[in-house]
Amino acid sequence: MTDLNQTRRWLLLLTVAGGLLLVTLDNSVLYTALPTLTEALSASPSQSLWIINAYPLVMAGLLLGAGTLGDRIGHRRMFLIGQVLFGVASLAAAFSTTPEQLIAARAFLAVGAAAMMPATLALIGLSFQDPRERNFAIAIWGSVALIGAALGPIIGGLLLQHFWWGAVFLINVPVVLLTLPATLWLAPQGQRDTTRPWDLVSSLLALMTLSGLVLAIKSLIATPASLATGGIAFAVAALGAWAFVRRQGQLPYPLLDFGIFRNPAFMAGTLSAIVTLFALAGLQLLTTQRFQLVAGFTPLNAGLLVSVAALGALPSALLGGGFLHRVGYRPLISGGLACAAAGVAMVALGFQHGLPWVIAGMALTGVGTGAAISVASTAIISNVPPHRVGMASSVEEVAYEFGGLFAVAVLGSLSAALYSLGLPVDGSIPAAAREGLGAALHLAQSAGEGAWLDAARNAYDTSYTWGLWVIVVVLALGAAFTTRLLRGPAGRPVAGPNPVH
């Protein structure tokens, strides 16, 4: 019976990893598909960013509520519901005919993803009781997330070579059809606390806060900046944040218990999750766009290039989970973030000198983020009591989505703004070319390439370089803060079951 239970545990891990793979694939698959998709749907630069951002934005806003709802109705049921929603939304996204339809479908996809994501980690935490076995299972879970990040751009590039852009969403459907029956067979029912109410209002306030903040960033960084829209959006975000915090203090069963952040290891894990995903998502987004638009890479070649970072993270992620009990959190989290900062700096300094510099920098970034990302998940899930597993899982997923969301919002908007500012102010460059390098290339194809195209490419390279240095600074700050948080006992992993406090 023991061997059978052990087999079921690892098969369950494989099943929830399939769901996780879907969610992470949809975060990165559009990076290489975006230029093709933008042209096919005649999407504006702002619509293109919203096509990407609608997914992590809605997911991050709903994740906290989804984790608590899973505690109430069961994580197994939440995982099943999420799979069904994800499959239906994938079909809707694949056959969208306008940018608005695709943005709506991406938001619907995020609802399914938000239901699945906390359940994946919660089911692992409930099924693996031995601390070392649990650490290794979580490391595998984190590695699957990295595999999804690596495969997304590659799969997007492969599909675009043979099919229309909607195929990047249709690939989700077969995986859903495989994981649904496996979940019904393998996933434990778990304990359900039906006495605790589910607070939809708090979830909507979280979504309101994030939406306002993203819109404020886009409006204030845009060229020209919209101060009125940015100010109103920031006020909405501040109001939503104030109302959310105030409501949590009044509820007997809050959606988010801020007390869990008093644990420094939990806080360091959360910060590490935000920073690593900011770096990976930002590096992938900026690099795929730069090498397609400036260097003329195909979507597949650009996808293969950026996958080096995610693939480089796999060994260190698995080793980090295996050796955590020996070395502790601090060398893996703080050291990993510092290593990743050095890798991105290598890309920023060397991309003009040839691909070997880019590949080496990507690989070094992957080694660092891999070590940090797997241990961050363990620090989060292992430093809360059992009845907070769903909440902790949601916080962890919000941290990842928050990092990716703001990478796209900040770096995408900053890149567009710096491109426009880097162009000559005289009339040598057509007005249409100032909207973005994609528009400039399209104009050059239809009207003939002018001398201004080199200036446009140089301006884009300048914006790319500055975007990379922003990532370096964020990683360095993350390394410094986590080093401080993980001093003393906080840097040692929990030796037994999840603490009760």
N, C-alpha and C positions, 0 to 999 in steps of 0.2 A: 504493500500500500504506500510505503514511504517513497519507493522509486516511482510509482505511478503519480503521486502528488508532485514530486520533483519534476517529472516530465511535463505535467500539466502547467506547472509554473513557467517553465521555459517556453513552452508553446504559447502560453498567454503573452509572455514578453514579445514573442515574434508577432503575435496578432496585434497588440497595441502599437508595436513598432510600425506595422503597416499603416495604421491610422495616422501616426505621427509623421510618417513619410509623406503621406498625402498633404498634410497641412504645411510642412516645410517646403515641399516641392512648389506649392502654389505661392509661397512667398518669393521664390527666386526664379521661377520658370519664365516670368515676364521680362526679366532683365534683358535677355537676348532677343525676346520677341517684340519688345516695345517699339523699335523703329518700324518694323513691318506692320505691326498692329496699328500704330499711329497713322501710317499712310493709308492702310486699307479702310479705316473708319473715318478718315479725315479729322482726326482728333487734334485739338489745339495743345500746345505745351502744358497748359494748366490741366486740361482734361486727361492728358497722359499721366501726369503725376497723381491725379485722383484715381485713375484706373488702378495704379499700384497701391495707393494709400488707403483706398476704401476697405481693403481686406484687413490689414493690420489695425486700422483705426477702429472698426466695428468690433473686431475680435478683442482688442485690448479693453474696450469699454464694457464688454459683456463677460469677460473671463472671470472676474471676481464673483459675479452673480452665478455663473455656471458652476463654479467650484462649490459654493454653498448649496446650490440647488442639488448638486450631486450628493452632498452629505445628507440631504433630506430624502430624495427619491431613489438614491442608489447610483453609484458610479457606473455600474454595468448598464443600467437603463440609459443613463446620459450618453454613454459611448455609442450605444445602438441608435439613439435618436440623432446624434450628431452625424453618424455615418449616412443615414437616410437623407438628411437635409443636404449633406455635402454632395451626395450623388446627384440629387435633383438640381441643385444649384450649378453643378458642373455642366449639366446639359444646357441650362439656361445661358450660361456664359459662352459656351461654344457656339451657340447659334444667335448671338446678339448681332444686331445690324447697325446700331448707333453707339457712340461713346456713352451716352446716358444709360442705355440698356446694359452695357457691359459693367459700368460702375455699380448699377443696382444689383446685377448678378454677383459681382464680387462682394458686395455687402452681404448678400444672402449666403454666399459661400462662408463668410466669416461667422455667421450664426452657427452653422454646422461645425465649423472648426472650433469655435468657443465651447461648444458642448463636448467635443471630443478631447480637447487638449488636457484640461485638468484631470479628466477620467483616466487618461493614459498613465500619468505619474501616480495618481491615487491608487489605481489597481496594482501597480508595482509595489507601492508602499504597503498595501494590505496583504499581498501575496508572499513577499519575501521578508521573513522575520529575522533571519540571521543577518547581523550587521555587515559582515564582509560580503556575503552573497548579495545583500541589498545594494551595497556600494558598487559592486561589479555590474549588477543589473541596471542600475541608474547610469553607470558609465556607458553601457551598451545603448541605453535609451538616448543619451546625449550624442553618442556616435551616429545613431540613425538620423538625428536632427542634422548633423553635419553632412551625412551622406545625401540627405534631401537637398541641402544647400548646394552641395557639389553637383548633384545630378540635374537640378533644375535648369541651369543655363545650358548644360549639354543636351538634355532631352529637348529643350526648347529649340536649340539650333538644329538638331537632327530632324525633328518634326517639320520645321519650316523648310527644310530642303526638299521634302516629299509631299507635304500636305498644306492645307490652308491654316491660318493662325488658330482657328478654333480647336484644332487637334490637341493643343497644349492643355486644354481642359478636359477633353474626352478621355484622356489616359486615366483620369481618376475613377471612372465608372467601373472598369474591371476589378480594380483593387477593392472597391467597396463591396462588390459582389462576392469577393473571396473572404473578406474579413468579417462580414455580417454573420454567416453561419458559424465561423470559428469563435466569435465572441459569445454567441448563444451557448456553445458547448463548453468553453473553457473559463469564462470570466466568473469569479465568485460573486454571489449576491451581496455580501458585505452587510454591515449593520447600517440601518437607516434610522435617522432621528426625525420622526414625523412631528415631534412636538415643536420643532423650530420653524418659524415662518420663513418664507422666501421673500426677500424685499426687492421687488422690481424697480421701485423708485430709486434706490441707491445705484442700481446698474445704469439706469438712464442718466443719473447725475454724473456718474463716471464717464459715460459716453459723451455727455454734453461738455464736460471739462476738457477731454482730449480733443474733441472736434473743434472747440473754440481755440485751443492752443495751436493746433495744426494750421487752422485758417489764419490765425494771427501771424504765425511764422511766415507762411506763404505770402501774405499781404505786405508785411513789413520788409521782407527781403527782395520782393519782386522789383523789377525795373520797368516802369517807374513804381515806386512804393505807394501803396494805398494806405495812408495813415488813418483815414477814417474807418475803413473796414478793419484794419489791424487793431485799432483801438477798441472798437466795439467787440470784436472777436475775443480779444484779451479780457475785456470786462466780463463777457459771458463765461469764459474759462475760469476766471477768478471767482465769480458768483457760484458756478457749479462746484468748484473745489471747496469753497466755504460751506455750502449747503451739504455736501457729501460728508465732510468731517464732522459738522454739527449733528447730522442725522445719525452717524455711527455712534456718537457719544450718548444719544438718547435711546437707542434701541437696546432691548435686553439681549438680543442675539444679532450683533452687527454683522454686516457683510464683510467688513474688514476690522479685525481687532488690532489696533495699532500697537498693542502691547507686545506682539510677536517681534516687532522690530527692535525691542530692547536687547535681544540676543545679538551680540556683535557678529557671531559667525553667520547667523541668518541674514543680517544686514549686509555683510561682506559678500555673501553669495548672491543676494539680490542686485547689489551694485555691479558685481562682476557680470551677471547675466545681461544687464542693460548695456554695459560698455562693450562686451564682446560682440553682441548682435549689432550694435551701432557700427562697430568697426567692420564686421564681415559684410553686412548689408550695404554699407556705404562704399566699401572697397569694390564689391561686385557691381553695384549699380554704376558707379563712375567709370570703372575700367571697361566694362562691356560697351558702354556708350562711346567712350573715347576711342577704343580700338576699332569699332565698327565705323564710326563717322570720320575719324582722322586717318587711321592707318588702313582703312578699307578691308578689315577682317570680315569674313562671313559670320553669321550668327553662331554657327557651330564652332568656328575657330575662337571666337571671343568667349564662348561658353567654356571651351576646353582650357583657355588661359586662366579664367577666374576660378575654375574648379580646383586649381592647384592649391589654393588656400584652404578650401574645405577638405580636400583629400589629405593635405599635410597635417590636418588636425586629428585625423583618425588615430594614428599611433599614440600620440600624446594623450588623447582622450581616454583610450583604453588603459594605457599605462598609469595615468593619473588615478583612475578608479581602482586599479590593482594595488598601487603603492600608497594610497592615501593614508591608510592606518599606520604606515611607517614614518612618513615624512610630515604629515599634517597639512592643514589647509594653506598656510602662508606661502611656502615656496611654490606651490602649484598655481594658486590664484594670483598673487601679486607678481611672482616671477613670470607667470604666463602672460600677464598683461604687459609687462615691461618688454618681454621678448616680442610680442606682437607689435608694440610701438616701434621697435627697431626694424621689424620687417616692413612695415608701411613706409617708414622713413627711407628704406632702401629703394622701394618702388618710386617714391617721389624724387629721389636724387638720381636714379639710374634709368628711368624709362626712356629718356631721350638718347641713351647710349646703347640701346639694344634690348632685345627680349630676354637674354640671360639674366639681366639685372631684375627685370620684372618677375620672372619665374622664381628666382632665388628669394626675392622679397616676399612674394606670395607664399612660398613654402614656409619661410620663417614666421610669417604672420599666422599661418595655420598651426604650426607647432605650439605657439604661445596661446592662441585662442582655444585650441583643443584641450590643453591642460586646464585652463581656467574654466571652460564651459562645463566639463563633466563634474569637476569638483564643486562648482557653484550649485549645481542641482542637488548634490549630496548635502551640502551645507544647509540648503533651504529645507529639504524634506526631512532631514535627520534632527533638526533642532526645534521641532514643534511637537506638542503632545498628540497622541493618536486622533483625538477628536478634532484636531485642527489640520489634518492631512489634506482635506479638500481645499481649505482656505490657503494653505501653504502652496499647494500645487497651482492654484489660481494666481497667487502672487508671483510665482516663478514664471508662469507663462505670460502674465502681464509684463513682467520685466523684459522678457525676450521680445515680445511684440512692441513694447514701448521703445526699446533700442532700435529695432528695425524701422518702426514708424518714423521716428525722429531722424534717423539717418536719411530716409527718403525726403522727408519734409525739409530738413535743414540743408542737407548737401545738394539735393536736387534743385531747390530754390536758389541756393547760394551759387551753384554752378551756372545756372541760367543768368543770374544777375551779373556775375563776374565776366561772363562771356560778353554780354552787352556793353559793360563798362570798359572792357579791354579792346573794343573795336575803335578804329580812328573816328574822330568826331566830324571829319569832313564828309562830303557827299560822295566819296568814291565807292562806298558800299551801299547797295540797294536797301531800301527800307525793309523789304521782305526778309533779307538775309540777316537782319538784326534780331529777328524773332528767335533764332536758334540755328545751330550749325546744320541740322537736318533740313531746315527750310533753305539755307544757303546752298547746300548741295543739290537740292531739287531744282532751285532756280538756275544753278550753273548747268545742269543737264538740259534744261529746256531752252535757255537763252544763250548758252555758250559760256565757258569758264572764263572768268575775268581775273585780273591780277589781284582783285580784292579777296579772292578765295583763300590765298595764302595768309592774308591778315586774319581772316575768320578762323582758319585752323590754328594759328598762333594764339589767338584770343582764347580758343577752347582749351588748348594745352595749358595756358596760364590758369584758367579756372580749374582744370583738373588737378594741377599741382597744389593750388591753395586748398582744394577739397581734401587732398591726401594729408596735408599738414594739420588740418582741423582734426582728422581722425587720430593722428599721432598725439596731439595734445590731449584729446579725450582719453586715450589709452594710458598715457603717462599719469594723468590725474587719477584715473582708476587704480593704477598700481600703487600710487602714493596713499590714497585713502584706505584701500584694503590692507596695506601693510600696517597702518595704524590700528585698524579695527581688529586685526588678527594677532595682536600681541598677547603673550601669556597663554592662559588656558583656552582662550577663544580660538587659538590656532590649532588645537588638537581636536580630532573628530570624536563624536560620541561613540563610546565603547560598547554600549548596550542598546536596548530598544529605544525608540523615540522617548524623550523625556516627558514627564508629566509635570507641568508647572502652570 
